[in-house]
Every structure is written in structure tokens, then in C-alpha cells.
Amino acid sequence: MTQPAWRPFRLLPRASGPTPGRGRLKEHPEDFRVEELLGFSPDGEGEHALLRIRKAGANTEWVARRLARFARVPVSAVGYAGLKDRHALATQWFSVHTPRNRPDWSAFEAEGVELLECHRHGRKLRRGALKGNRFVIRIRDVSADAGSLRARWELLHARGAPNYFGPQRFGKGEGNLDGARALFAGEVKRASRHLRGLWLSAARSQLFNEVLAVRVERGDWDRPLAGERMQLAGTGSHFLAEAPDEDILARIRHFDLDPTGPLWGAGEIGTSGAVAALELAVAGSFPAWTAGLARAGLRQQRRALRLRPKDSDLAFAQRALETTFLLPAGGFATSLLRELVEWPEVS
């Protein structure tokens, strides 16, 4: 089977044109700090331990396995809201189902991991169960002047950036996409549930990126077309706009609504007209992927095409750029920052 000619993250089109300069990202874990913000408070009681953990040099799955081993439960008893890059200083939440035993979490130890808080909670932590993520990111050796950086940053606030899935989703050397190709081709006989999930997620994310890339190239990624599905900002709710009117256009300008792209699976895509034609044309280049995602039991969903930072700040001194900003759950800081500064590819 011919391998799909997917676009690697580094070659995805930028919406704002060439960046003002270049720099170096993730030179040290503390250069890329991310903190998960829950959209709820711990219950204070229940069968789950809700743990706030700071980690460096470790990926989320590795930490989950260490927590499971310490609590003497299967790894399936551990929940988390999102995957965080190992090349970062990340603060994130985990839940561990311990209905009978109550481990002494103060005794938990793992290299590069620090337990910050422990609470009882009534429910397992599910993917996406976040208000958002706060980032503090330092980019070193930036070859740009402060004025051009500030102007681009203001543009990103006014217009947003393409909401691409970042390179973390695809693994080192885009290995998760290679895994997806092999899985769909029937070349993989056995794979762990976690690994299979990574491959499926990577293929689904790449299909979204491919659709968004076409719209960025056409210049209509941030405005509605006929047959668009519009998403209410900050929610998963969306509706069909056969012919977007002035009210919808005004709500888009105020970031109350966003155009969306497909997260592929079984079922109808939910768009019509020009949008459906575009999405089906892109999907037609990856027939094994779309069929494989449907067979795996995934259902059609939608994702906003735009990503906009909130509560942000930018400082630039001695060729070091430091940005602070909040992104909604599912937003990748790398997708925002690539519109500001270009950097050498990192694994």
C-alpha cells in the first residue's frame, strides 16, 4: 500500500507570512513550562486520588505507569487530562482509582517527578477535562527586533493562529504516523492499547492538519464558507451555517464563534457545500486512514480552526524572548509560536 504523502508539521503553511526571525526552542526543560488548569475543584472525597504533579524529562504515560506501580493498580486505573511533552517542565493532574487501598502518596518517588498536591475525588480524570493550559516559554538566540516581534504578537491576538496539532502528537520522526500506516495496512498483529491509541490519534490529527493547511493556503481558514460548521468558543457545541450571515461574521470577529475542521471517524461529516467538498477531497487522499479510523470505532467530531492566546505577555531582552499565555484545552503552544519565530526542528 502506498504511504500517504502527509505534510510534516515544519512544512505546514503559516497564516501570517514569514516569521520576524529565528530562535532556539526547548534548549532546557525550564524553557518550556506548562501548567494544566482544571475546570473544577477536587471533591474532597471519593474512590480516586487526584494528584497534581510537576515533571521534567518524563512523558505522561511513563508517569502514569509509575503511579500505577506505586498504588498497586493496573495502569488503566490511572487517568489524565492530556499528554505533556517530556522536553518541558510540566505541571499536570492525574487520578488513580484506589477504592480499597489508600497509598501514602507522600512516599511516592520517581526520577524527575515531584508530587505537589493530593486530594480525594469521585471521578476518573478524562481526556480534555481541562479549562486550559498556561504556558511560560523562553526562546533563546532570537534574531529579530523587539518591534517586529511585538507587532506579530499583536496580530496573533487580533486574528489568531491556525489551530494545528503540534509535533508532539506525531512522535519522534513522525513515528506515530508510520505506526498508523502500518496498523491500517494490517502489518501490525499486536500492539498495546496505549500505542494503538497514539497511532489512531496521530492519523486523525494529521487529517485535520491537512484540511486546515489547504484553508490556510486559500486564505479562508479564519472566515466561514458556505456549509461551515461553527463552534461556540470554549465549548464542543457546533451548528451548520449553510449561508453565514452578518451576525455570524460579527461573532467570528469577536471570537464568539470559530470555523471548524473534521476529526475523522464514522458517520456524516456534518458540513455541506464548499466546506464538505474541500474536506471530502482531502480525505480522499487518505482512504486507508479514513476507513481505519471508522473501523476503530471513532466518530466524527469537530475542532476549531483558530487558536488565540489569552492573558498574555511578551518580553524581549538580550536576544531572549519570553512569552506567557493561556490556551484552551487541546491547543498547542508550538502551533501559536511558529507564527512568531522559526526554530530548528526538535525531536
Number of C-alpha atoms within 10 A of each C-alpha: 8 8 12 14 8 14 14 14 19 14 8 18 18 19 21 17 9 13 17 20 16 18 18 20 23 17 14 13 18 16 19 22 19 24 20 22 18 17 9 9 8 16 13 13 13 16 18 25 27 28 22 18 18 18 24 21 15 19 16 17 16 11 19 21 17 17 24 18 12 16 21 13 16 14 17 13 18 25 21 22 20 19 15 22 20 16 22 22 24 26 22 23 24 23 27 27 27 19 10 7 11 12 13 9 15 11 8 14 13 14 11 12 19 16 18 13 13 18 16 19 21 16 18 19 22 14 13 15 16 20 17 19 21 23 20 20 23 24 23 21 16 23 15 17 13 16 11 14 21 16 12 17 21 12 15 21 14 14 17 21 26 28 25 28 21 20 21 20 22 23 16 11 12 16 15 23 25 17 22 27 23 16 20 20 15 10 11 13 7 8 11 8 9 10 13 18 14 20 24 23 20 25 27 22 21 25 24 25 26 20 22 28 22 17 21 20 13 10 11 14 25 23 18 23 18 16 20 26 30 26 23 18 17 15 10 11 11 21 13 15 18 17 13 17 10 9 9 18 16 12 14 20 15 12 18 15 23 29 24 26 30 26 21 27 21 17 11 10 20 17 24 18 13 13 23 19 13 16 21 14 12 17 20 12 14 18 11 20 25 19 15 23 22 16 13 14 10 17 15 16 18 20 21 28 27 23 25 19 22 13 9 15 12 16 13 19 11 8 15 15 21 17 17 18 18 22 20 20 20 22 21 19 24 18 20 24 19 18 23 25 23 20 18 10 10 13 10
